[in-house]
Structure formats: C-alpha cells, structure tokens
Amino acid sequence: MTKTIKPAKALQAAKETLRQEGRAVLRAADTLDAAFEKAIGIMLRCKGRAVLSGIGKSGLIGRKIASTLASTGTPSIFLNPVDCLHGDLGMLANNDIILALSYSGETEELSRLVELLKKDGRTVIAMTGRPHSRLAELADVTINAAVDREACPYNITPTTSTTVMLALGDALAITLMRLKSFTDRDFARLHPGGSLGKLLTMRVRAIMHTGKNNPVVKESATVQDALLVMTGTRLGAASVINKSGKLTGFFTDGDLRRHLQKQGHQLLQQPVCRVMTKNPLSLNPDMLASEAARVFSARNIDNAPVVDAKGRPAGILDERDLLGIIPLADKDE
C-alpha cells in the first residue's frame, strides 16, 4: 500500500536529494588530483578513440560520456564489456584507449575485459569509487569518483555516485575541448541538424523579417504612422529611413513609453525622427544567428534592424526569431 506523503515533506526530500548530490560534485572538484591530469594527458595524446565501457548504471553513464566526448571533438564510442567478451573486441582499433567505469571496481565482466586489454598492451583509465579495487589496480591511471553515500535513504540505489561520475566525464570532455581549442564552428560541423546546428550555421538573412513584414517608415512620418506600421507587423519596432532609403534611426516600444511620459498624447503627431533612437545598432544579413543571439543578450535588446551593404534596412530581427533555435531552449541533442 502506497504511503501518503505531505507535499511539503515531498518537496523537502527532493531538495535534500539535489543538495546532497550537489555537495558530492563540489567535493569531487576539490579532490581532483594528478591522476586526472594524467588521464587528460593520455586522452589528449590519443591518436585513436576513447572507448568507454561499463555495466548497469555505470554503463549508462559511460554511454552519455562517450556521446559528450564525441560531440566536443574527442572521437569516442561505448562498448558493452559482455559483448566485448563475445566478439566485439574486434571493434577496437590499435590506437584506442579505454575508459572503464565501475563504482565498486569489482564488476567481473569489466575486470576480465580490462585484464585482456592490458595483456594486449592497451592503455586503460579507470573511473571508480574504490581506488584500491581490482579495476584500479589493473588500470594505468585511476580517477577517484568516491562519494560519502548515495542519496537513496538506504544508501543502495546508485544516485550520488552516478551523478559524480557523469560530472567527472563532463569535466574530462570540456577540459579536452578547451585544450584542443574546439570552437563553436567545430561544434556546428558535428551538429548539422536540430536546434544546435541551426543556431551555429544559420545566417540572420534566413530568419529575419523582410518585405511587408519589415516595418519601415520615413523620417517625415508621425509617431502615429509608425505605430500603425509596427502594429501591422507585431514586432514592436520600426526602422526609420531618409530620402535616400538609408537607415537613420530605430523607433521601438521602449522609445514610445519613455516619450509618452513626457509629452502625453501630443507625441502621436510628432515626427518620428524627433523621438527615434539615432544611429542605432544594426545587424548584417550574413551574421551568424549565434552571433546575433550574443548581441541581443549583451545589449539586452528585443529586436534590431538588419541593413545591407548600402545601409538600407533589408529586414528586422526579433528575439522571438532566435528563441526557436537557441540551445538553451532545447538541449536534447
């Protein structure tokens, strides 16, 4: 029979689980030592792939680490130790190194696999919570993933230990990424599809509003005229041009609110050129969407005009155009 738990106690239990795992990750950061540096050196010099291996929960963590390594510039695959003992050893190349994961360090199949690999002259990095285990003794270098206890109230279910393993794997991947000077363009090359690829490869011209959807008014237009154009496109801003068609200003909802406080309804009949933002920030159509996103974030703006080589407004970009492809909104890749 399911025991009824009050919502407040359930929330308290959840918070304590997160805090306990968070504390364990911070302790892991404080206890990183020369072994981690040695492991980084081995992986940095590796001419082949990093081959992750583990069973059970450690195996699941290994799969994720392998995926993270591969997507950040370190060729990597995951192999199941049991499958390796039944033929999949043939998938290993001569220059591959092994990263073996087991919290206890006593997993029979993994230890047998590592013994075979060591006899074959392979380099093995172990990640375990027991630095004196069989796996640790077999490995060339051991990354200590020890935790005080699991978040499980019975100290049984792998929770805190797998979180720390995963965090250490991320630390390996990101450290290697930095040392290899792996750039966002490299990342885009490995992520051509989905939201990440779009953000890192798509140009502003592909997502900006153009034609009838690009709100543009002349300097002689009134604020009321500008509002009608802005309302028609629902973008909250309009580019202002001179007689030559070149951008001279940008009028936004923010400008409207600021001047309304001073002039009231009389503002509506004012020429928009008197209240617009002069010499506004503008974007280039060939700018990467990722660069535009950084500009929007740094300047804390909602939209910006996009101008061509002659300084004419070719379009307008709104932050909502970026939201659909920004990685923060979708990290499933």
N, C-alpha and C positions, 0 to 999 in steps of 0.2 A: 504494500500500500504506500502511495506517494505521500511523503511528509510535507505538510503545508508550511511554507516559509514566508514570513512577512517581507514585503517589498524592501523595506529599509535594511533588513538583515541580508537580503539577496544582493543589494547594491553594495553593502559593506564587504561581503565576501568577494564580489567581483573586483572591487578596488584593491583589496588586500592581495589578491592574486596578481594583479598588474604591478603593484608596488613591490611585491616580493621578487617577481621576475625582473623588474627594472633594477632593483638593488643588485641582483646577481650579475646583470650585464655590466653595471658600473664596477663591480668587484673584478670582473674579468678584464676590464680595461686597465684597472690599477695593477693587476698581476701579470700583464703581458711582459715577457722577458726575451732573452737572447734566442730562445727556441723559435719564437715567432719570427724574429728577424732572419734566422737561418732558413726557416721554411719559405719566407718571401724570396730570399736569395736563390734557393733551389728552383722555385717556380718561375722566377724572372729569367734564369739561365736555361730553362727547359726549352728544347728545340722541338718537342712533340706536344702532347696534350696532357692536361691534368685529368687523371681518371679517378673519379670519386667512387667509393664503394662502401656499402654498409647494409645492415639488415634491420627490418622493423622501422621504428620511428627514426632511428639514425639514418636508415636508408632513404626515408622520405626527405629528411633534411639534406642529405647528400645530393639528391636529385635537384633540389632548389639551388644549392650552392653551385652545382655544375652548370645550371642554367644561367645563374648570375655571372659566373666567371666567363662563360661563352659569350654573353651579350655585352661584356665590358672589355673585350679584347684578349682574353686568355682562353684559347681553344680548350674545350673540356667536354667530357662525356661522363655518364654514370653507367656502371656495370654492377649487376647483382652478383654477390660472391658465390651463391649457389649455382647460378648459370655459368659463372666462370669455371667452376669445378667440373662442369659438364659440357665444355666445348667453347664457351665464349672467350676463353683466354686468347683464342686466335684473333680477337678483335684488337688486341694491344699491338701498338707499333713499337719499334726499337727505342725511340727517344721519349716515350711516355713515362710520366711519373705517377705515383699512386698516392691518393689522399684517402686514408682509411678511417672511417668514423665508427666508433663504438664507445658508449659511455662507460660500460663496465670494463671494456678492453679484453673481455674473455669470450666473446662470441666465437664459437667453434669454427663455423664455416669461414668467417673473415680471417681468423688467425691462421687456418690452414692455407687460405689463399695467399696471405702475406708471406708465409714460410716458403711457398713455391716461388713467389715473385722474388724474394731475397736470394734464393738459390740461383735464380736466373739473372742476378745482378741488377735488379730494379731498385730505384730509389723510392723509399716509402716514407711518407709523412703521416703520422697518426694524430687523430684528434680524439682525446678520451678524457674522462673524468678521473681516471685511475692511472697516475703517472708511473706506477710500479707494476702494471698489469702485463700480461703476456704480449698484448699488442704493442705496448710501449717499449718493451724490451726488444721486440723484433724490428721496430721502426728505426730509421736513420735520425729522425727528429720527432719529438712529441709536443704537440700544442695542448696545454693543460686546459680542459673545459670543466673542471670540477665546480660543483655548487654545494652549498651547505645542506639544502634539502629541496625536494620538489614542492611545487605549490599545492599539490594534492594533499588533502588533510591526513592521508595515511602514508605520505611520503613514498608512494608507489608509482603512480602514473607519470610517465615522462612528460614534464611540463617545463619547469625551470631549466632543466638540463638541455632540452631540445632548443629552447629559446636562446640559451647561451651559445650552443653550437652554431645555430643559424647566424647569430650576431658575429661570431668569430669568422664564419665563412664570408659574411659581408665585409668584414674588416680586411680579409685577405684580398677579396675581389677589388675593393675600392683602392686599397694601397697599391696593388699592381696596376690598376687603371691610372693612378696618378704618376707612378714611376715610368709607365710606358707613354706618358703624355697623350693618353687616349682622349680625343676631342669629341664634341657633340656631333661633328660631321662624321667621325668614325662610327659613332653610335647610330646615326641615321643610316649609314651604309648597312649596318647589321639589323636595322629595324625598318625596312622599307614599307611595311604595311601598318595599318591601325593608326591610332591617335598619335603615338610617339613618332612614327615615321612621317606623318603629315606635318606635325609641328616643326620637325627638323629639316624637312625637304621642301615644304610648300612655300611659295613666294606670296607676298602681300597681294599682288595683282590677281591671284587666283581666288581670294576670298573677300576682296574689297567690294564696296557697293559702287556701281557705275551707272551711267546713263540717267534714266528717270529716277533711279534710286540714289543718286548722288546729289544731295541738296546744295545748290549753288545759287547765290544772289549777287546782284551788282552792288557796288558801294552806294549808289543812289537810292537803293531800296530802303523802305522804312523797316523798323523793327517788326511791325505787324506783318509786313510782306514776308520777312524772314521766318516768322513764326508759322505762317501758313505753309511755307515750303518745308520747314522742319517737321510740322505735324503730318504732312503728306508722306514723309519717308520714315517717321517714327524713330529718328536717330538722335534727336536732342542736340543737333548742331548743324551748322551750315557754313560752307566755305564762301568767302566774300572776294569778289574779283574786281579789277579795274577795267577801264575801257578796252585794254589790250587782252583781256581774258586771263591775266595773271593773278595768282593768289596774293592778296594783300592783308587778309585777316581771317579770323575764325570766330564765329558767334555761337555760343553754347548756352544751354540751360543755366549754367552757373553764372554767365555774364548777365543773363536776364534777371535772375534773382537778386544779384548784387545791385544792379541799377534800378530795379523796381523799388527797393528800399529807399532810394534817394529821390527818385522822380515820380513814382507812382504811375498812374495810367497815362500820364503825358509821355512816358517813354515810348509808347507804341507808335507815335508819329515821328519819332526822331529817326534821322538817317542811321542805318545800321553801322556805317563806318565810324560813327562817333562813340559807339559803345562796344565795338568788337575788340577782340584781342589782336593787336597788330603784330606783324611778323611772327606768326605762330609756328610752333614746332610742326614739321611736316615729315611724311614718310616717303620713301622711294618705292615704286611698284615692284622692283626686283629685290627688295629687302626680304630676308627670310622671316617667316611667321614667328619663329622663335626669337629673333632679334626684336621684332615689333612687340612681342609679349614682354620682353625685358624693359623696353622703353616705357610701355604702359605702366608697368609695375614701379619703375624708378621714378617716373614723373607723377604717378598717382592720377592718371587721366583715364577717361572713359572712351574717348574717340580722338581721331586725328585725321587731317586731310592728307591725301596722297597726291603728290604732284609729279608731272612728267619732267622731261629734260628742259623744257622751256618755261617751267614754273607755273604751268596751268594745272588746276585741280583735275586729276584723272579719276579720282574716286575718293571714298572716305572709308576708314576702317573703324569699326566699333569693337569694344572689348568682348561683346557677345559673339562676334565672329571668331574670336580666339578660344572662347570657353569650350567649344565642342571638340577642340583638338589639343588643348593643353594637358600634359601628362598628369597634372595634379588631380584632374577630374576623372582619370581612368588609367589605372596602373595594372591592368590585367595582363600586360604583356611582359 
